[in-house]
């Protein structure tokens, strides 16, 4: 039993080290420079392609392909929102999509390949910031 516990702890330490090696959390002034004025592209968990620009005043106008409520006839949507960086150094989004409000915060992780991700290096959590 003790060996199983030690093996599990060792595995968790190794997996944690791999996650850290795969990416680094973007913080402070580097994060602010990355996101301010950036054209953002993200595909959410429903498969909706979304785009917005982080205006310097904290506002944004988002566009979505609207896959969550979609079908072959679903119309793309746009909505106003806000972006910010919270006290924990996370990138935060609030968008009023009329049908559903979207509100989340996530750490921005820069992977060793140069791509950015929300909270963890996982292809389904990729986010792009272009200037």
C-alpha positions in Angstrom: 0.0 0.0 0.0 2.8 2.4 1.0 4.6 1.7 -2.3 1.4 2.5 -4.3 1.1 5.8 -2.5 4.7 6.7 -3.2 4.4 5.7 -6.8 1.3 7.8 -7.2 3.0 10.8 -5.6 6.0 10.3 -7.9 3.8 10.1 -10.9 2.0 13.3 -10.0 5.3 15.1 -9.4 6.5 14.0 -12.9 3.3 15.0 -14.6 3.4 18.4 -12.8 7.0 18.9 -14.0 5.9 18.1 -17.6 3.1 20.6 -17.5 5.5 23.3 -16.2 8.0 22.5 -19.0 5.3 22.6 -21.6 4.4 26.2 -20.8 4.9 29.3 -18.6 2.3 31.5 -17.1 2.4 35.0 -18.6 2.2 37.6 -15.9 2.5 41.3 -15.0 3.5 43.8 -17.6 4.2 41.0 -20.2 0.6 39.9 -19.9 -0.8 43.5 -20.1 1.3 44.1 -23.3 0.2 40.9 -24.8 -3.5 41.4 -24.4 -4.0 45.2 -24.6 -5.0 46.1 -28.2 -4.8 42.5 -29.3 -7.0 40.9 -31.9 -8.1 37.8 -30.1 -9.2 34.5 -31.8 -10.6 31.6 -29.8 -12.7 28.5 -30.4 -14.8 27.7 -27.3 -15.9 24.3 -26.0 -19.0 24.3 -28.2 -16.9 24.8 -31.4 -17.8 28.4 -31.9 -15.1 30.5 -33.6 -15.0 33.9 -31.7 -13.0 37.0 -32.4 -12.7 40.3 -30.6 -10.2 43.2 -30.1 -9.2 44.1 -26.5 -9.5 47.9 -26.7 -7.2 49.9 -24.4 -10.2 51.2 -22.3 -11.2 47.6 -21.4 -14.1 47.3 -23.9 -14.5 44.8 -26.7 -16.9 43.9 -29.5 -17.0 40.2 -30.0 -18.2 38.1 -32.9 -19.1 34.4 -32.7 -20.0 31.8 -35.3 -22.7 30.8 -32.7 -22.3 27.0 -32.7 -23.7 26.5 -29.2 -27.2 27.2 -30.2 -26.6 26.5 -33.8 -27.6 24.3 -36.6 -27.0 24.7 -40.2 -29.1 27.9 -40.1 -27.5 29.5 -37.0 -26.6 33.1 -37.7 -23.3 34.5 -36.4 -23.7 37.0 -33.5 -21.9 40.0 -32.2 -22.0 41.4 -28.7 -20.4 44.0 -26.5 -18.2 43.1 -23.5 -15.3 43.9 -21.3 -11.9 42.4 -20.7 -9.5 42.9 -17.7 -6.7 41.4 -15.8 -7.7 40.5 -12.2 -5.8 40.7 -9.0 -4.6 37.1 -9.5 -3.0 38.0 -12.8 -5.7 36.2 -14.9 -7.2 37.4 -18.2 -10.9 37.9 -17.7 -13.7 38.2 -20.2 -17.4 39.3 -19.8 -19.6 39.2 -22.9 -23.4 39.7 -23.0 -24.5 37.4 -25.8 -28.2 38.2 -25.0 -29.1 34.5 -24.9 -26.2 33.6 -22.5 -23.8 35.7 -20.6 -20.2 34.7 -20.8 -17.9 35.4 -17.9 -14.6 33.7 -17.1 -11.0 34.3 -16.0 -8.0 32.2 -17.0 -4.3 32.2 -16.6 -2.6 32.7 -20.0 0.1 30.0 -20.6 2.7 30.4 -23.2 3.8 27.0 -24.5 7.3 26.1 -25.7 6.0 26.2 -29.3 5.1 29.9 -28.8 1.3 29.4 -28.8 -1.0 30.7 -25.9 -3.5 28.7 -24.0 -6.2 29.3 -21.3 -5.0 27.8 -18.0 -3.2 24.7 -19.5 -1.4 23.6 -22.6 -4.2 21.8 -24.3 -5.1 22.2 -28.0 -8.8 22.7 -27.1 -7.8 25.7 -24.9 -5.7 27.6 -27.5 -6.2 31.4 -27.8 -4.5 33.7 -30.2 -3.4 37.3 -29.6 -2.4 39.2 -32.7 -1.4 42.9 -33.1 
